[in-house]
Amino acid sequence: MADKKNQKSTLTFPMRKENYMLLIGGVLLSLLGFIFMSGGASDDPNVYNPEVFSFRRITLGPVFVIGGYIVVLMSILRKPKGGTKAPENKAEEAEL
C-alpha cells in the first residue's frame, strides 16, 4: 500500500500525437464529404431540381466520407513507429 502512494502517477494516452492528428484529419475529411452532399433542395416540392443528382452530391461527397472513415480507422489501428518502451525491472512488468 505504501508503495503505491510513493509512486508518481503518470498520465498516458492510448495513442500518440500522430494518431490523434490522423483522427482529426479523418473526421474533417468526413465532415467535408457531408458538406459536399448537402443542399440541392427545391423551395417548391412540385418543381424538379436536377441539381440533386450532381457529381458533387452523388460521387464526390460519398468518396470523401468513406475516405474519412478509412483514415479514422487507420488512425485507431496504427501502431507507433518507435514501439513501446520495455519495463526496466520485474516490478514494473508485474504492474502492467
Backbone as CSV, one residue per row, in Angstrom:
resi,resn,N_x,N_y,N_z,CA_x,CA_y,CA_z,C_x,C_y,C_z
1,MET,0.821,-1.184,0.000,0.000,0.000,0.000,0.868,1.252,0.000
2,ALA,1.942,1.223,0.779,2.829,2.383,0.841,3.556,2.578,-0.483
3,ASP,3.782,1.480,-1.220,4.466,1.595,-2.494,3.649,2.409,-3.505
4,LYS,2.353,2.221,-3.490,1.503,2.924,-4.434,1.438,4.419,-4.133
5,LYS,1.527,4.793,-2.883,1.484,6.213,-2.530,2.774,6.916,-2.930
6,ASN,3.888,6.217,-2.892,5.173,6.823,-3.209,5.416,6.932,-4.712
7,GLN,4.721,6.152,-5.507,4.924,6.181,-6.945,4.250,7.406,-7.553
8,LYS,4.871,7.944,-8.578,4.282,9.064,-9.301,3.258,8.516,-10.283
9,SER,2.138,9.187,-10.341,1.142,8.769,-11.330,1.389,9.557,-12.612
10,THR,1.567,8.831,-13.683,1.802,9.479,-14.967,0.577,9.280,-15.842
11,LEU,0.222,10.311,-16.539,-0.913,10.264,-17.440,-0.436,9.769,-18.798
12,THR,-0.969,8.665,-19.232,-0.599,8.134,-20.546,-1.849,8.057,-21.404
13,PHE,-1.712,8.486,-22.636,-2.811,8.433,-23.581,-2.728,7.124,-24.357
14,PRO,-3.868,6.614,-24.821,-3.839,5.339,-25.540,-3.179,5.420,-26.910
15,MET,-3.104,6.623,-27.488,-2.495,6.782,-28.803,-1.489,7.928,-28.749
16,ARG,-0.650,7.997,-29.760,0.341,9.074,-29.844,-0.221,10.262,-30.612
17,LYS,0.574,11.328,-30.651,0.141,12.565,-31.300,-0.189,12.343,-32.773
18,GLU,0.620,11.535,-33.455,0.379,11.276,-34.877,-0.979,10.621,-35.086
19,ASN,-1.346,9.714,-34.184,-2.630,9.041,-34.298,-3.783,10.029,-34.127
20,TYR,-3.651,10.932,-33.162,-4.705,11.918,-32.949,-4.808,12.889,-34.122
21,MET,-3.681,13.235,-34.719,-3.716,14.122,-35.885,-4.420,13.438,-37.062
22,LEU,-4.130,12.156,-37.262,-4.831,11.397,-38.307,-6.325,11.295,-38.004
23,LEU,-6.663,11.099,-36.740,-8.061,11.000,-36.336,-8.799,12.297,-36.641
24,ILE,-8.210,13.428,-36.288,-8.831,14.727,-36.559,-8.938,14.950,-38.063
25,GLY,-7.904,14.580,-38.814,-7.948,14.717,-40.268,-9.051,13.871,-40.885
26,GLY,-9.237,12.659,-40.397,-10.291,11.793,-40.910,-11.680,12.329,-40.611
27,VAL,-11.856,12.883,-39.419,-13.157,13.464,-39.067,-13.437,14.685,-39.949
28,LEU,-12.417,15.522,-40.157,-12.605,16.696,-41.017,-12.895,16.292,-42.466
29,LEU,-12.244,15.233,-42.933,-12.497,14.740,-44.286,-13.935,14.241,-44.416
30,SER,-14.427,13.549,-43.408,-15.812,13.080,-43.421,-16.788,14.253,-43.385
31,LEU,-16.500,15.243,-42.556,-17.370,16.422,-42.498,-17.409,17.153,-43.839
32,LEU,-16.264,17.234,-44.503,-16.213,17.864,-45.813,-17.081,17.093,-46.812
33,GLY,-17.058,15.775,-46.723,-17.911,14.955,-47.593,-19.386,15.197,-47.328
34,PHE,-19.771,15.340,-46.059,-21.179,15.626,-45.751,-21.577,17.017,-46.227
35,ILE,-20.648,17.964,-46.153,-20.928,19.304,-46.675,-21.121,19.243,-48.190
36,PHE,-20.311,18.441,-48.880,-20.471,18.286,-50.329,-21.832,17.696,-50.684
37,MET,-22.350,16.807,-49.847,-23.632,16.161,-50.145,-24.837,17.019,-49.770
38,SER,-24.647,18.082,-49.024,-25.777,18.883,-48.554,-26.293,19.809,-49.650
39,GLY,-27.502,20.306,-49.440,-28.100,21.283,-50.359,-28.795,20.632,-51.523
40,GLY,-29.189,21.467,-52.464,-29.841,20.976,-53.675,-31.340,20.810,-53.554
41,ALA,-31.901,21.183,-52.419,-33.345,21.038,-52.247,-34.065,22.165,-52.973
42,SER,-35.268,21.884,-53.412,-36.079,22.868,-54.116,-37.023,23.541,-53.120
43,ASP,-37.282,24.808,-53.333,-38.228,25.516,-52.472,-39.651,25.027,-52.696
44,ASP,-39.962,24.684,-53.920,-41.297,24.199,-54.273,-41.215,22.691,-54.512
45,PRO,-41.949,21.885,-53.745,-41.863,20.425,-53.928,-42.416,19.935,-55.266
46,ASN,-43.161,20.772,-55.991,-43.722,20.374,-57.283,-42.757,20.617,-58.437
47,VAL,-41.610,21.253,-58.159,-40.647,21.578,-59.205,-39.449,20.641,-59.069
48,TYR,-39.077,20.040,-60.199,-37.921,19.134,-60.215,-36.622,19.934,-60.273
49,ASN,-35.671,19.585,-59.416,-34.375,20.260,-59.392,-33.289,19.240,-59.738
50,PRO,-32.702,19.318,-60.947,-31.686,18.326,-61.336,-30.377,18.466,-60.565
51,GLU,-30.223,19.527,-59.797,-29.006,19.745,-59.002,-28.830,18.655,-57.927
52,VAL,-29.905,17.981,-57.572,-29.829,16.913,-56.570,-28.908,15.795,-57.037
53,PHE,-28.859,15.563,-58.321,-28.068,14.466,-58.878,-26.753,14.938,-59.487
54,SER,-26.165,15.974,-58.928,-24.896,16.479,-59.456,-23.737,15.564,-59.041
55,PHE,-22.635,15.671,-59.753,-21.445,14.865,-59.471,-20.962,15.081,-58.041
56,ARG,-21.032,16.315,-57.587,-20.547,16.652,-56.243,-21.346,15.921,-55.166
57,ARG,-22.659,15.818,-55.332,-23.509,15.193,-54.311,-23.558,13.669,-54.412
58,ILE,-23.501,13.148,-55.613,-23.662,11.706,-55.803,-22.342,10.947,-55.695
59,THR,-21.248,11.532,-56.156,-19.981,10.808,-56.214,-18.927,11.368,-55.270
60,LEU,-18.652,12.649,-55.380,-17.551,13.250,-54.629,-17.793,13.230,-53.113
61,GLY,-18.985,13.585,-52.689,-19.306,13.604,-51.260,-19.143,12.238,-50.592
62,PRO,-19.771,11.190,-51.128,-19.602,9.868,-50.516,-18.159,9.352,-50.542
63,VAL,-17.400,9.687,-51.577,-15.994,9.270,-51.629,-15.217,9.926,-50.481
64,PHE,-15.473,11.200,-50.227,-14.810,11.891,-49.124,-15.212,11.294,-47.775
65,VAL,-16.487,10.969,-47.613,-16.956,10.395,-46.346,-16.313,9.029,-46.107
66,ILE,-16.322,8.172,-47.095,-15.719,6.837,-46.942,-14.214,6.959,-46.724
67,GLY,-13.567,7.870,-47.454,-12.136,8.106,-47.239,-11.853,8.588,-45.818
68,GLY,-12.706,9.455,-45.301,-12.548,9.922,-43.919,-12.696,8.790,-42.916
69,TYR,-13.661,7.911,-43.149,-13.844,6.761,-42.255,-12.619,5.838,-42.298
70,ILE,-12.047,5.655,-43.464,-10.859,4.813,-43.593,-9.684,5.439,-42.848
71,VAL,-9.522,6.764,-42.958,-8.433,7.446,-42.254,-8.630,7.338,-40.739
72,VAL,-9.873,7.478,-40.266,-10.150,7.335,-38.831,-9.809,5.920,-38.373
73,LEU,-10.201,4.920,-39.123,-9.898,3.531,-38.768,-8.395,3.285,-38.752
74,MET,-7.683,3.836,-39.730,-6.228,3.675,-39.761,-5.577,4.369,-38.562
75,SER,-6.109,5.515,-38.161,-5.523,6.224,-37.025,-5.711,5.447,-35.730
76,ILE,-6.785,4.709,-35.619,-7.022,3.918,-34.409,-6.147,2.671,-34.397
77,LEU,-5.984,2.028,-35.534,-5.253,0.760,-35.595,-3.752,0.913,-35.776
78,ARG,-3.280,2.103,-36.130,-1.857,2.321,-36.411,-1.018,2.214,-35.141
79,LYS,0.042,1.448,-35.222,0.965,1.313,-34.100,2.042,2.378,-34.209
80,PRO,2.589,2.818,-33.082,3.664,3.820,-33.141,4.912,3.251,-33.798
81,LYS,5.664,4.114,-34.500,6.859,3.662,-35.202,7.960,3.233,-34.244
82,GLY,8.150,3.970,-33.156,9.225,3.688,-32.218,8.963,2.480,-31.336
83,GLY,7.744,2.033,-31.276,7.402,0.919,-30.403,7.200,1.396,-28.980
84,THR,6.930,0.467,-28.101,6.736,0.832,-26.706,8.000,0.557,-25.929
85,LYS,8.187,1.307,-24.875,9.369,1.154,-24.044,9.196,-0.064,-23.142
86,ALA,10.198,-0.908,-23.094,10.136,-2.104,-22.259,10.327,-1.721,-20.796
87,PRO,9.652,-2.410,-19.875,9.846,-2.135,-18.459,11.291,-2.405,-18.046
88,GLU,11.799,-1.562,-17.132,13.194,-1.685,-16.746,13.444,-2.791,-15.724
89,ASN,12.450,-3.094,-14.913,12.645,-4.162,-13.941,11.389,-5.004,-13.832
90,LYS,11.483,-6.099,-13.090,10.376,-7.042,-12.994,9.169,-6.458,-12.238
91,ALA,9.405,-5.519,-11.314,8.305,-4.920,-10.560,7.409,-4.103,-11.487
92,GLU,8.013,-3.358,-12.392,7.220,-2.591,-13.356,6.471,-3.517,-14.305
93,GLU,7.083,-4.608,-14.670,6.451,-5.562,-15.577,5.248,-6.219,-14.916
94,ALA,5.334,-6.491,-13.603,4.249,-7.125,-12.892,3.055,-6.187,-12.779
95,GLU,3.289,-4.866,-12.698,2.212,-3.909,-12.588,1.449,-3.756,-13.882
96,LEU,2.117,-3.980,-15.004,1.459,-3.832,-16.303,0.583,-5.027,-16.519
